Amino acid sequence: MKPLRIILALLPLAASVQDVHAEASRPNVVILLTDDQGTLDANCFGSKDLITPHMDKLAATGIRFTQAYAHAVCCPARAALFTGRHPQRGGVVNWTQGDRHGSDSQNLHMASEEITLAETMKSAGYRTALFGKWHLGAEIGHGPLAQGFETYFGHLGGFIDNYRHFFLHGKGYHDLWDGNQEIFRAEQYYPDFLTDRAVQYIEDNKAGPFFMTVAFNLPHYPEQPGEKFKDAYADMPMPRQSYARVISTVDEHIGCILRKLEQTGVRDNTIVIFMSDNGHSTENNAGIAVDNHASGYPRGHYYLAHGGGGNTGKWIGQKGSFLEGGIRVPAMISYPAKLPQGEVRDQIVTIMDWFPTVLELCGIKPQSNASKLDGRSLTPVIADPHAPAAHDVLHFAWANQWAVRKGDWKLISQLNRQSKTTELSLHNLAEPSPEVKDHHAEQPQVVKELQALHQAWQEQVKAP
């Protein structure tokens, strides 16, 4: 009987060891989110005038998506990424608050009831971290640490100057945080020490499994390149030159993270997802418009996007619009241990799809109280280039604008600021010059159908 008692006593321990082994063998997940990167702005997506070896390596070791959709601007894109849901469901319908000290007039944030991918991964035994931009609400109780991220280092608002770490619109405010503690590192280059923190996190958690998002401040303005690229592209005309320098800078920092994954021996068992939050920016004005700006920069200091330097190819549009150049972005997934390498998929995919895709690849079931996801797992599309896309209809909405796409038709509604009236335009994606012509007047039945789709969707996604 004694040997039997020993065996019975050891069974729970054996099960425990087995569980630990299963947890350790789960893949790590790293999401690399760039900011304002244009539709084709990497060598592997067709911009042969750029230096992007690390993005290109991701494409070579994974799958590149040619018809990937994020959103028109950063807040809704991030809500969609982290919740797998249309941002309207969580109340992200306009700019969310950025200044934790409250200098900005708005006090909007993503609903704390939203269950994020970080919360789901954490509940499954993953360590979780976000480095970089949050932009879903700065108030205590609505930041990353309240939404499933155990570790946070970065900025809470829309962007910061990479050396002084101030948000520069309006009167400006300081925005650099280590967890919930404000920190000051004036004149240190933000992308460098942000990436250093991400690299150290990989070292500290290489036993895994971990879920880490690195949300870069680049190529978003102010277009401040790293030292290696500050004089690059000397023969390239502006504004492409300025933009190219920050594209290559963010590519170099992506390379640091990928090298660390390789050096620690976890690269093959790490799912790396790459995407931009929206299209390239064409924002341009006179720069700082006030005296005594919080950053210390003088009136007239220029920090914007020089009118835009992104590449959308045959597509038109830019950040802030629902034309393809505003919402169609570069996207890739690389998981050498399990997924195909060096392949391309042309099906429609969305930023919401990463949530269910990660859960399926990691063998994680949604939480029992999980909300309805609008994203769909991409595993069928990843497995088969001929698999049907999971989305027949696409919906976008932000502030007083919206768009709906079905097939090759896209209906856009936007406010004419001069007349204060809503204007509809109908665009076709299959034409030689896509979306250039407005078919609204000549295709009333298509307009009616798409309007009805939007109205039904709008009722469905309203936040409680």
N, C-alpha and C positions, 0 to 999 in steps of 0.2 A: 504493500500500500504506500510505503514511503516514496518510492520512485514516482508513483502516480500523483501523489500530492505535490511533489516537486514540479512535475510537468504542468499540472493544473495551475500551480502558482506562477509558473513562467509564461503561461499563455497571454495574460494581459500585457506583460512586458514585451513579448514578441510582437503583439499587435501594435503596441506603442511605437516600437522601433520601426515596424513596417509603415505606420502612418508618417513618422518623421522622414523616412526614406522617400515616401511618395510625395511629401510636401517639398523636400529638397530637390526632387527631380522635375518638379513643375517648372515650366519656362519662366524666366524673368520677362518683364515687359518694359520697354523703353519707348515713350512717345516723344518725338522730336517735332515741335511745332514752331515753324517760322512765322514771321509777322509781316504781312504785306508783300509776299513773294508772288510775282506774276505767273500767269498761266503756264508759260513755257520757259521760265527762268532757271534752267539748269542745263548743262550740256546734254544730259541724257534725255531731256525733253525737247531738244532741238535748238537751243540757243548756243550755237557753236562759238560765239564770241566771248564766252564766260569761262572762268577757271573754277570748276566745281568737281574735283576728283572724288571727294568723299560722298557726295550725293550720287555721283555716277557709279561708285562702288556699291552703294545700296541697291541701285537698279540692277547691277550685274549679279548681285547675290540675292535677289528677290524678285518681286513683281511690281511693275510700274503701271499705274492706272492713267489712262488718257482722258477719261471722262469723269473726273472726281469733283464733287461739289462740296464747298464749305458754306460760307455765307458772304453777305456783302460787306460786313464790318466785323470787328473783333468780338464784341460781347456775345452776340447770338451764336457765333461760331464756337466759342468756348463752352457755352451752355450746352450746345448740341453735342459737342465732343464728350463732355464729362457726364452727361445724363443719358445719351442715346435717344434723346427726345427733341421734338421741336421746342425751341427756346420759349415760345409763348406759353407752354404748359407750366413753366416755372416762373412766369412773370417777367421774363427778360424781353421787353418790348421797346426799350429805349436805353440810353446810356446809363450804365450802372455807376454808382458812386466810386470815386477813386481816392479821395483824400480822407484818411481815417480821422484827421483832425477837424474835418467838416468845413473846409473853406469853400468847397464846391456846393452849389445850391441844391443839387439833387441828392436824394437819399434813397436811391433805388438799389436793389440787389436781387440776386436769384433767390427764390424761395428756399428757406432752409429745409423744407420738407422733401425737396428733390433728393433722390438717392443717387449719388455719384458713382462712377466707376471706381474711384479710390475707396469709397466706403465698402463697395462690394468686394473688392480685392482684399481689403483689410480684414473683412469678416471671414475670408477664406484662408487667412494665415499669411498674407503677403505684408511685407514692410512697404510703406507708401511714402512718396516724396514728390514735391513739386518745386522746381527751381525756375524762377523767372516770373512771367506775367500771369496774373490772375484775372483781374478786370471783371469780376462778377459780384462786386460788393466789398467795400472796405471796412464796414463796421465790424467790431468784435461780435462774434456769433455768426458772421456771414463770410468770413475769410476761408482760406484753404484748410486751416487747422480745424475748422468746424464742419468741414465737408469731406472728411475721410483721409486727409493727408497728415501723416504723423510728423513729417519734416517739411518745412517751407523756408525758402530763402528767395527773395526777389522783390518785385514791385507790384503793388495792388491795383494801380490804375492803368491808363491806356498806353503810356510810354514814359520813359525818362531820358534826360540827357545822360549820355554814357560816361561822362566824367564828373558832373556835379550832382547827378541823381535827383534832379528836380523835374517834375512835370512842367512843361513850358507854356502851355496855353494859358490865356488869361493872366492873372497875377502870379501863377506858379505855386507849387508846393513841393516839399521834400517827400520822397516816396521810396524808401529802401528799408526792407524788413528782414530780420532773422527770426522766424517764428512770429510772435506778436511783439517783438522788441524792435524799435526803430534804431537803425545803426547809421553811422556816418563814416564814409570813406572817400571824402572829396579827392578828386584828381586821380583816383584809381579807375582803370578801364573796366566798366561793368561786365561786358561779355567774358573777359578773362577770369575775374574772380567768381562769376556765376558758374562758368564751366569747371573751374577748379573744384567748386563745391560738389558739382555733379560727379566729377571723376572720383573724388574722395568717397562719395556715397557708394559708388560701385565697389571700391576697395573694401569699405567697411561692411558691405552686405553681400560680398561675392558668394557666400555660402547659400544665399537665396532662400526662398524666392522673393524678389522685390518688384514693385511697380513704380516706375519713375517717369515723370513728365518733365521735359526741359522745354520751356516756352520762351524762346529767344526774343530779344528786343530788336532784332534785325531781320530783314533789311528795312524795317520801319524807320522813318525819320526820327531824330536827326541823323543824317547819313554820315556817321563817324566811323570810318574803317579802322581796323587794327593796324598796328605798325607795319606788318608784312605787306599790306595792300594799299597803304596811304598814297603811294606814288604809282600804283599799277594802272594799266589801261591808259597810258599817257597819250596815245594817239586816238583814243575813242572820244567822239564828241559828247558834250553834255546834252541832256541830263543822264544819258546812258552811262557815262563814265562814273559819275558819283554813285549811281545805283549799283553798277557792277562791282565796285570796290566793297560795298557792304554785303553783297551776295557772296563774294569770295571769302569775306571775313566770317560770315556765319557758317559757310562750308568748312572752313578751317576748324572752327570750334566743334562742329559735328564730328570732324575727324578725330579730335581729341577724345571724345566720348567713345567712338567706335574702337579706337586703339586700346582704350582701357578695358573695354569688354573683351578684346582679344588677349591682352596681356594677362588678365585674370582667368583666362580659360573658360569664360562663360558665353562667348559670342554665339557659338552654335546653338546653345539652348536659350537664347534670348530673342524674343520677338521685338523687332525694331520697326516702328511705324513712323513714317515721315509725312508731313502735310503742312500746307500753309493755311492760315485762317481766313484769308480772302485774297482778292487780286491786288495788283500793285497800286500804289498811291500816286495820284497826280496833284496832291494838295500843294498849294502855293499861295503865299501872301507876303506881306512886308516884314514878317517876323514878329518879334516881341513889340507890343504896341503900348506898353506902359512904362513909366519911370519907376524906379525902385522895385524892380521885379525880384521875387523871392530868391531866384537862382543867383542873383548878382550880375547877370548879363544885362547889357545896356539896351535901351530902346533901339529897335531896328536890328537886333541880333537875329540872323536868319537861321532857321532850324528845320525847314520843311523839305519837300521832296522835289524841288526844282521843276515842278510841272510834270514829273513822271518819267521814269526811264525803263519801265518794264516792257516785256515782250509778250504779246498775246497772239502773235501770228495772224491768222485770218480772222480771229475773233475781235470784236470791238468791246469797249467798256473798260471799267477800272473799279477800284475799291469804291464802295458806296452805291454802285449801280447793280441792277439785276441782269444786265447784259452779261454775256459769257465771260468777258474779261474781268468782271467783278466777282464772280462766284465760282468759276471753274479754275482749279488750282492744281499744282503738282502734288502727287500722292504716291507713296510706295509702302510695301511691307516686305520685310526680310526676316526669315526664320530658317537659317541654313539646315537645321536638323530635320525639319519636317516639310518645308514648302518648296515649290519649284523655284529655280533660280534663272535670272536673265530672261524672264518672260514678260509679256505685255498683255494687259486686259483692256478692252475698249468698252465694256459695259458701264452703265451708270452706277456710280457708287457715291455715298455721301459720308460726311464727317460723323453722322450719327451711327453709321454702321460699325465703327470700330468697337463700340461697347459690346454688342453681342458677339462680334468676331473674337475679341479677346477672351471673353468668357468661354466660348466653345473651344478655342485652341488650348486654353488652360484647364479645361475640364471642370469649370466652376458653374454651379447652378445659381440662378438669380436668387436674391434674398426673398424670403417668404412674403415680405411686405413690399416687394418691388412693384414699381408702377409700369404701366404699358410703355414698351419701347417702340419708337418709330423707326429706329435703325433695324437693319436685317443683317444676319451673319453673311460674311463674304466668302465663307468656305466653299460653297458650290461654284462660285465664279473663280475662285483661286484654283480649284481643282480642274475646271474645264473652261477653256476660252470660249466655248460655244454655249455655255449655260446662259439661260435667260437672266437679265438683270432683275434684281429684286424690287425695283421701283419703276412703275409705269407712269406715275405722275409725281412731279416735284413741286413743293410749295416753299415759298420764302415770304417773310414779312418782317418789316422793321419800321418802327415809328409810323409814318403815314404812307408808306409805300408797300406794295406787295407784288408778287409774281407767281404765276403758275405755268408749268410746262407739261405738255402731254405730247408725246411723239416729237415731231420736229417743230411744233408750234409753241410759242411762249407769249403769254399775255402779261404785260407790265402795267401797273397802275401807280402813278406818282402825282404828287401835288405840284402844280405850277405856282411857284412862289410869287410871281407877279400878279397873276389873275386870281390866286387863291382858290383855283378850281382843280378838281381831279381829272387827270388826263389818262386815257387808255391808249396803249400802242400794242400792236400785234406783230410778232417777229417770227421769221422762219430760219431754222438752223441748218437746213439742207441746201440753201442757195449758195452759189459760188462766193458771194459776199454776204455771209450770214448776218442776219439781224439788222442790216443797214436799212432795208426798206420797211416801212410801216404798212401792214396789210389790214389795219383796223377797219377802214371804210369799205373795203371790198370783200371782207370775209365775216359778215355779221353773225353767221351761224357758229363759226369757230369761236368768235368772241363770246357769244352767249353760253356756249358749252363750258368754256374755261372760267367764265364768271361764276357759273353755277358750281363748278368744282371748288373754286376758291371760297365761296360763301359757305358751302357745307363744311369745308375744312376749318374755316375760321370759327365756326360754332363748336366744332369738336375739340379744338386745342385751347380754348379760352381757359385761363387759370381760374381756379375756384375763387 
